[in-house]
Amino acid sequence: MAKDYYQILGIPKGASKDEIKKAFRKLAHKYHPDKGGGDDSKFKEVNEAYQILSDDRKRAEYDSYGETFAGGPEADQPMAGKALISMKFSANFLVVQKEEGVG
């Protein structure tokens, strides 16, 4: 299931960069694994959300394509099947190339 980075940070989709940073710092402090009661997996999830939403390009791609955009965490995962679909993003369009026989 796709992650909702806005929900993870507890912010609205139209949040400003300052709101994103403030939410991240609050949650990173709360879940830091070196603190008593810290949660390593939640800390990593909060950090992942911040890495995407704090970068204007990554945030725009995430808003358009969800977690599977080129810079998302699923980008490094191998694809099943015999076809590899590679996506290249540009400012105006998405080019999808399909290469047969890979896998």
C-alpha positions as CSV (number, residue, x, y, z in Angstrom):
1,M,0.0,0.0,0.0
2,A,1.3,3.4,-0.9
3,K,2.4,5.7,2.0
4,D,0.8,9.1,2.4
5,Y,3.7,11.3,3.3
6,Y,1.4,14.2,4.3
7,Q,-0.4,12.0,6.7
8,I,2.8,10.6,8.2
9,L,3.9,14.2,9.0
10,G,0.4,15.2,10.0
11,I,0.2,18.2,7.6
12,P,-2.2,19.2,4.9
13,K,-1.2,18.8,1.2
14,G,-0.8,22.5,0.8
15,A,1.6,22.9,3.7
16,S,4.5,25.4,3.4
17,K,8.2,24.4,3.6
18,D,8.3,25.8,7.2
19,E,5.3,23.7,8.2
20,I,6.9,20.6,6.7
21,K,10.2,21.3,8.6
22,K,8.4,22.0,11.9
23,A,6.3,18.8,11.7
24,F,9.4,16.8,10.8
25,R,11.5,18.2,13.7
26,K,8.7,17.5,16.2
27,L,8.2,13.9,15.0
28,A,11.9,13.2,14.6
29,H,12.5,14.3,18.2
30,K,9.6,12.2,19.4
31,Y,10.6,9.0,17.5
32,H,14.4,9.3,17.6
33,P,15.8,5.8,18.3
34,D,18.4,7.2,20.8
35,K,15.6,8.6,23.0
36,G,13.7,6.5,25.6
37,G,10.6,5.3,24.0
38,G,11.9,6.0,20.5
39,D,10.7,4.0,17.5
40,D,13.3,3.3,14.8
41,S,10.8,2.3,12.1
42,K,8.6,5.4,12.7
43,F,11.7,7.6,12.7
44,K,12.8,6.2,9.3
45,E,9.3,6.7,7.9
46,V,9.2,10.3,9.1
47,N,12.6,10.9,7.6
48,E,11.5,9.4,4.3
49,A,8.5,11.6,4.2
50,Y,10.6,14.7,5.0
51,Q,13.2,13.9,2.3
52,I,10.4,13.8,-0.4
53,L,8.2,16.7,0.8
54,S,11.1,19.1,1.6
55,D,12.5,18.9,-2.0
56,D,10.4,20.9,-4.5
57,R,11.1,18.6,-7.4
58,K,10.5,15.3,-5.5
59,R,7.3,16.8,-3.9
60,A,5.9,17.8,-7.3
61,E,6.5,14.3,-8.7
62,Y,5.1,12.7,-5.5
63,D,2.0,14.9,-5.8
64,S,1.5,13.9,-9.4
65,Y,2.5,10.2,-9.4
66,G,2.4,9.0,-5.8
67,E,5.1,6.9,-4.1
68,T,6.2,5.2,-7.3
69,F,7.7,8.3,-8.9
70,A,11.4,8.1,-10.0
71,G,12.8,9.3,-6.7
72,G,10.5,7.3,-4.4
73,P,11.5,4.5,-2.1
74,E,10.1,1.9,-4.6
75,A,12.4,3.1,-7.3
76,D,15.2,0.7,-6.2
77,Q,12.9,-2.3,-6.0
78,P,13.2,-4.9,-8.8
79,M,10.2,-5.3,-11.0
80,A,8.6,-8.7,-11.5
81,G,7.9,-10.1,-14.9
82,K,9.7,-10.0,-18.2
83,A,9.3,-6.3,-19.0
84,L,11.1,-3.4,-17.4
85,I,9.3,-0.1,-17.5
86,S,11.6,2.8,-17.0
87,M,10.1,6.2,-16.4
88,K,11.7,9.5,-17.2
89,F,10.1,12.6,-15.9
90,S,10.4,16.1,-17.4
91,A,8.7,19.4,-16.7
92,N,6.1,18.9,-19.3
93,F,5.6,15.1,-19.9
94,L,6.2,11.6,-18.9
95,V,8.0,9.2,-21.3
96,V,7.5,5.5,-20.6
97,Q,9.8,3.1,-22.3
98,K,9.2,-0.7,-22.3
99,E,12.1,-3.0,-22.9
100,E,11.1,-6.6,-23.7
101,G,13.1,-9.7,-22.6
102,V,14.5,-8.2,-19.4
103,G,14.1,-10.2,-16.2
